[in-house]
Amino acid sequence: MHVTHLSLADFRSYARAEVELGPGVSSFIGPNGHGKTNLVEAVGYLATLGSHRVSSDTPLVRMGADRAVIRAAVVEGERRQLVEIELNPGRANRARLNRSTRVRPRDLLGVVRTVLFAPEDLELVKGDPGERRRFLDELATARMPRLAGVRADYERVLKQRNSLLKSAAMARRHGGRGMDLATLDVWDQHLARSGAELLAQRLALVAALRPLVDKAYERVAPGGGPVGLEYRGSAAEAAGEGADAESASGGAASDAVSREELYELLRATLTAVRAREIERGVTLVGPHRDDLVLRLGQLPAKGYASHGESWSLALALRLASYDLLKEEGPEPVLVLDDVFAELDARRRERLAESVAGGEQVLVTAAVPEDVPQVLTGARFSVSGGRVERT
């Protein structure tokens, strides 16, 4: 899979941009703040319906404009597709696929597949659990695009349930009447059902990633492992099953029986913690409270790994993601956004050697010297909102 043409209108700093691309390596070179990351951010948005830099669409629309458009022509074997999304902050985004308007934005998922590595990925190791949950969910959705609907359902139910719990907590504090528990029972069922599906996909993904992450870490930091991945489930902990949700579900849940076990676990745990939830006014268990624990040797990476080890582990997670998607379907577009300047010479060369043969690799760098020599290919100069092939 590769992008042959990228078109932007009022996206970030670009009033208009048209970029012809091809397979192999394409490097975008230019000073910081001149728009090179905006180009690869747009490609990543088509793949995930989100930005790796900001949490909302508002900053993606050029100042003074009321909407932005990202359009890309994509080739996968003999198949050619045109994918487009219109960003409308405060309103619903619009999507087009092969010029048809009868699609939802999430119907675009899977048309463009990317693995993006950026300086922000250090937060996968050092940051909050939300960063690691997002990593798992975006990768799981790339493997199975229909999971986007499951995620949306879970977020909708969670929001409704939290609103109900908040109202109950306020009523209790002010001596009001109790909550209709039958209503909460219904929301418990919905949350457990979508949560079990999401949890099953995460567990299956972690199981698939484990050997690949260990191998990828050995490539970028020989002798520095082994690497461990442990899915820590809030429901399993609250139920007294231990820290590892996989032990509660009998392993990497991926079949209907395992999903049913996860559903029952979530329902039972929600019932068990209901009094605490009513007191605090928030849902205390579920995939939204889980974490992916990363280990180097016997120690958790967060808090113990050095800066260099943390970079290597973040690299390994992305390289393993790339290897996994490549094994299971069309080879994704690999995006390396200003990462070489952050790496020492050894890691820089090992990363470059690992990805040089990719079907399409998009690289951004401030100066040509930051791009390793092995990554030869098309070069673009980015300056003052203009993109020119050199």
Helices and strands as residue ranges (DSSP letters): E 2-11, E 14-20, E 24-29, H 36-48, G 58-60, E 68-76, E 79-87, E 94-97, G 105-108, E 114-117, G 119-122, H 123-126, H 129-143, H 147-173, H 181-220, E 227-232, H 234-238, H 245-249, H 256-272, H 274-280, G 287-289, E 291-296, E 299-300, H 307-328, E 333-337, G 340-342, H 345-355, E 360-365, G 368-370, E 377-383, E 386-389
